Amino acid sequence: MSMPSSHPRATSPLKLQFPQSLATYDDYAAAQRTVDFLSDHEFPVENCMIVGTDLKQLERITGRLTWNRVAIAGLVSGLWFGLFVGIVLSLFSNDAWLGVVISTMLFGAIFGLIWSLVGFGATRGQRDFSSVTQVVATKYEVLVEHKVAAQARELLAQLPGALPNPFQ
């Protein structure tokens, strides 16, 4: 039987025992540059974290959905899935493997077509566009363990423009 470790990172690698804020940036690249600078100067970066805060969701509209576009997308998706299933089933078949692959592709295409059209019809025009979404942070904070915070601040003072101006 193993004993639980008393080391603070043994339970989660995403936690610091007593973190202190070193700096806050508007973009991830600046926060990453700060940690990289500390690493280049032999700072124990395992005592650092970059935390994204003030999350927002972005949605980029990629196009309008029509019955034809939905039908074609469902048909192609079902065709690919049928191909995959057909190949897997043909591994267990001794003969007529081509017939198995073609028939599963046909059934997959029909099923994909019907399923996508039924799904699109169920929305009743409430969402007739396609989009991609992403959750992003608007601020990035570099945290360091309290026992090395002073050392990190001294090192970071050597990097021009590393600390944001608090009076802006």
N, C-alpha and C positions, 0 to 999 in steps of 0.2 A: 504494500500500500504506500502511495506517495503522499508526502506532506505538502500542503499548500505553501507556496513561497511567500515570504513577507516583503519581497521586493515590490514596489508600487506598480511597476509595469508588467508584473506577472499576470495580473487579471485582465488588463486591456492595454494593448500597445498605443491606444489613442488617448491616453490620460497622462497628465503630469500630476505629481503629488500636490504641489503648491505653486501653480502657474502665476506669473506676473506678466503684464503686458509690456512688450518691448517697443512696438510701433504698430501703427495702423495705416494701411495703404488703400488706394482706390482700385488697384489692379493686382492680380496674382503675380505678375512678372516682377513687380517691385518687391513684394514679400519674398518671393523665391530668390531674388538677387541678394536680399539681406541675409538669408540663411546660407546661401552659397558663399558670400563674403566671410561670414563667421567661420564656415567650414575651411575656407582657404587659409584662415589665420589660426588653425588648430583649436578652435573652440569646440567643446563637446556638444555637437549638434543633436545628439540623442536627447538632449534636454530642451529641445525646441518643438514647437507646433505652429502650423499655419492654419488659422481658423477663418473660414468664410462666414460672414455675417450679413444681415439685412438681405435675406433671400428674396428674389423676385422670379416670376415665371414669364418667359418669353414665348410667344407663339408666332411663328412665321407662316403665313398663308401661302401655300404652294400652288394652289389651283382650284378651279371650280369642279365640283363633282356633277357629272351627268349620268343618266342611265347607261349610256354607251360606255363611258369610262369605267363605271363600276362593274359592268358586265365583263369587259375585257380584263380588268384586273382580277376579278374572281375566277374567270376562265384560266388565265395564266397561272395564278396561284394554285388552283386545283390541279392543273396539268403538272406542275412541278412536284406537288405533294404526291400525286399518283405515280409519277416517275420514281420517286424515292421509295414508296411502298412496293411498287413493282420490282425494283431491283432487290429489295430486301426479301420479298417472297420468292424471287427467282433463285436466290441462293439455296433455298430448301427444295427446289424443284429440279428433277433430273432431266426432263424434256419439256419442250414447248415454252422455254423461258421467254422468248420474244412475245409470244401470245399473252403471257402473264403480264409483262411490262406494258404492252399496248393496251390491254383491257383495263388495267389499273389506272393508266393515264386517262383513258376515256371516261371511266367512272369518276375519277378525281376532277376532271374538267367540268363534267356535268354537275357534280356536287358543289364545286367552287362557284360556278355560275349561279346556280339556284340560291345558295347560301348568301352570296353577296347581294343579289337582287332583293331577297327577302329582308336582309338587314338594312339595306338602303331605303327600302319602302317603309320599314318600321319607323324611320326617323321623321317621316312626313314633312321633309323639307326643312327641318329644324337646324340641320347642319349639313348643308350641301356644298362644302368645300373641304379640301384636304390641307393639312398643316403638319408642321413639326414643332415640338415644344422642347424647352430646355429650362431647367432651374439654375440660376446663376446667383452668385454673391455680388453685392455691390461694394463691400468692404472686406479687406483681408487683414487680420490681426496676427502678428507674430508674438507668440507667448513663449516664455522661457521659465525654467524651474527657478524658484526663488533664490536658491543657493548660488546660482551663477548669473543672476540678473545684472549685478553691478559689472561683472567682467564683460558681459555682452554689450552693455551700454558703452563702456570704455572703447571696446573694439569698433563698435558701430559709429562712434563719433569720428573715426578716421576715414570713413567712407563718405565722400562728398555727395550731398543730396540724399543720403540714406534715410535720415529721419525727416518725416514731413514737418512743415512749419506749423506749429500749433496755433499761430495767430492769423492764419489765412481765413 
